Amino acid sequence: MKEYKIVLLPGDGIGPEVMAASEVVMDAVMESYGDIKINYTSHPTGAAHYRDTGEILPDHVTKDCVNSDAVLLSAIGLTDVRLADGTEVQPYIMMGLRVAMDVYAGVRPCKLYPNVNSPLKDVDQGIDFVILRENTEGLFASQGGGSRVKGEVVGDTMLITKKGTRRVSKFAFELAKMRNGRPQDGKKMVTCVDKANVFKSMAFFRQNFTDVAEEYPEIDYEYAYIDAMTMYMVKRPASFDVVVTENMYGDILSDLGAGIVGGLGMGPSGEIGDRAMLFQPSHGSAPDIMGQNIANPLATILSAKMMFDWIGFRKDDEELRAAAYRIERAVETLLKQGDVLTPDLGGTSTTSEMGDALAQIIRQQKAI
Ligand code: ATP
């Protein structure tokens, strides 16, 4: 019997709703793999939990996450729950987990699935690239810190280290090796996004990226400035395969990436370290639609798919990788059929109906 430990953090807002739909899907696919046992633990974490208990990120939760095979988190944060300084708990929890788990590579796939409307025209070649966001330093390194001079001047620092840049660059090339190349012509390509013409920190990022790139002669690489990159992602998305960038640039580019493949409800993500891994949808807790059972659960379900795939990859478990593959095929089937869709995808179905429909498709698939 192969055993894995997964921590579920359902969080706030629509988080528990999309998590419930994802659990239905994960349970359905695992029915085919009797020799895999997944031990789930779940913790209340987030803004509502902070409001009710005063706890932000208890040590036992952090420890459980660090010692798991993976964490699946759905959404954290409520805009009306604030700390005394006016900030939200969400960044403290996320940065706390990222640092404790050392999940330095933020992997954000931007893939256009069948029948999902992209706001871009001319997407015949498809959109299928990954944004790799350095997850532990960059402009976020000074979060909770920064400097303030006499209430007149405030600064946040862009922190780029050789170690941080090299490990995420290496991750980018290793990821490119595993992928099928960019949709335009199948060429494996890593794009380094920076602002090396202006900032020393970004020139340093580029230099370290280039040193790593030279260790991978079989993979092409290129550079783009962050401002121009936003235009290229809109004008020629099929020309990208793996895009690696600093933390804050990656944060912004991944929302743009989700936008061009159908919205935040379609954007999964994985945050990967050398040991620990955390997966979550790229959307937030969407308090405007919470409690209505209308949120699109696909970003969380596709994050669960990534989670199974990564655990399977690391533990050399082909069955778990097959389970991941089947979840993605089921999502494609559901989208092609087009009759069970949440309102953001143009349908009238509920979150739980979408989870149930996927579970049904999975049960009808031939197990592989
Ligand atoms: P955060 O800063 O916490 O990431 P955000 O500011 O990006 O959050 P979201 O909570 O992601 O905001 O919501 C942005 C908009 O997208 C809202 O109008 C919300 O209703 C919508 N939205 C987000 N996620 C989903 C989803 N899964 N299904 C449908 N609509 C969604």
Boltz pocket constraint, residues with backbone or C-beta under 6 A from the ligand:
constraints:
  - pocket:
      binder: B
      contacts: [[A, 14], [A, 76], [A, 77], [A, 90], [A, 264], [A, 265], [A, 282], [A, 283], [A, 284], [A, 285], [A, 286], [A, 287], [A, 288], [A, 289], [A, 294], [A, 295], [A, 296], [A, 297], [A, 299], [A, 344]]
      max_distance: 6.0
